Amino acid sequence: MKLNRNFYSRDTITVAKELLGKTLVHNMSGKLLKGKIVETEAYLGLKDKAAHSYGGRRTKRVETMYGPPGTAYVYIIYGMYHCLNILTVKEGVPEGALIRGIEPLEGIDWMAINRFQKPFEELTKNQRKNLTNGPGKLSIALQIDRSFDGIDLCGDILYLEGGSDERFTIVETTRIGIDYAEEARDFPYRYYIEGNPYVSKV
C-alpha cells in the first residue's frame, strides 16, 4: 500500500527511522523499479548545520525544502550525483530524510543497465555489491535526477509503499560526508538496517 501524507507529516527522526524497510518505487510508464530502503539520514533544518536550510537559508536550490511533507528534494553533489531526500513535518519547516541505500527488489536488470550498461547476471561481484549502496548510486539505478525535485511522493510516478513484516535491528550512528558541519557532524542522525549488504558504509 502506498504511503500517504500522514506518514511524512511527523518529526524527521521518526520518519527517517520508519523509512527503513519501506519500498521506494519509480513507475516508468508501467516499468516498475523497486528497492527496499536500508539506510537513511535525518536533516533537521534551521538548527542543523549539515542541512542546506540551516539558519533559514532560502536559495533557488533550497526553496523546495520549504514545501509540504511527502515532497522529493533532489540536489546534486560533486557536480554529477543526485541525492533523493524526502520532506517531513509540515510545509514551511525545511527538514527531511536522505535516502542513502536501497536493496533492489524489482526491475533489477534495468537498474544494472542504468548503472553499468549490462544486465544483472553479467555484473561482477563488486558491481552487484555497489549497485545501489549509496545515494548517488541508487539515483542512477532508479533514474532519479533533478527533474524529480519537488515531485509529490503521494503521486503515481515516484512514491513509497509499506514494506514486509520483516524484523530487523536499526543501527544509529553519525552521518557521512559532512565534515564541514562542525558539531553537527557528530549528531547520531544516520540509520541503517544492521547486516544489510546494501548499506553504504558500516
JOHUDA-V496928 format. One record per backbone hydrogen bond with DSSP energy under -1.0 kcal/mol. CO is the residue of the C=O (numbers start at 1). NH is the residue of the N-H. E is the energy in kcal/mol with one decimal. If there is no record, write none. Layout:
CO,NH,E
CO,NH,E
This chain:
1,162,-2.2
4,7,-1.2
5,9,-1.4
8,10,-1.6
8,89,-1.1
10,89,-1.7
11,15,-2.1
12,16,-2.9
13,17,-2.1
14,18,-2.5
15,19,-1.5
17,20,-1.2
19,22,-2.2
22,37,-3.2
23,161,-2.7
24,35,-1.9
25,159,-2.2
26,33,-2.1
27,29,-1.2
28,31,-1.6
31,28,-2.8
33,26,-2.5
34,105,-2.9
34,106,-1.6
35,24,-3.1
36,103,-2.9
37,21,-3.1
38,193,-2.2
39,100,-2.4
39,101,-1.4
40,191,-2.7
41,98,-2.8
43,96,-2.0
44,47,-1.3
45,48,-1.9
46,55,-2.1
48,51,-2.0
51,54,-1.6
53,56,-2.3
59,63,-2.0
62,65,-2.3
63,66,-1.8
64,67,-2.1
66,92,-1.6
70,153,-3.0
71,87,-2.7
72,150,-3.4
73,85,-1.9
75,83,-2.5
77,80,-2.2
77,81,-2.5
81,77,-3.1
83,75,-1.4
84,99,-2.7
85,73,-2.6
86,97,-2.2
87,70,-2.3
90,93,-2.1
93,95,-2.2
95,88,-1.7
96,43,-2.6
97,86,-2.6
98,41,-1.7
101,38,-2.6
101,39,-1.3
103,36,-2.7
106,34,-2.4
107,111,-2.0
108,112,-2.5
109,113,-2.4
110,114,-2.6
111,115,-2.0
112,116,-3.6
113,117,-1.7
119,122,-1.6
120,123,-1.9
124,128,-2.3
125,129,-1.9
126,130,-1.7
128,131,-1.2
132,102,-1.7
132,134,-1.1
134,138,-2.6
135,139,-1.3
136,140,-1.8
137,141,-2.5
138,142,-2.2
139,144,-3.1
145,148,-2.2
146,149,-1.7
148,151,-2.3
151,72,-2.5
152,155,-1.6
157,27,-3.5
159,25,-3.1
160,3,-2.9
161,23,-2.6
169,194,-2.9
171,192,-1.7
173,190,-2.6
178,181,-2.2
181,184,-2.1
182,185,-1.7
183,186,-1.6
184,187,-1.3
187,189,-2.0
189,42,-2.8
190,173,-2.6
191,40,-2.8
192,171,-3.0
193,196,-1.9
196,199,-1.4
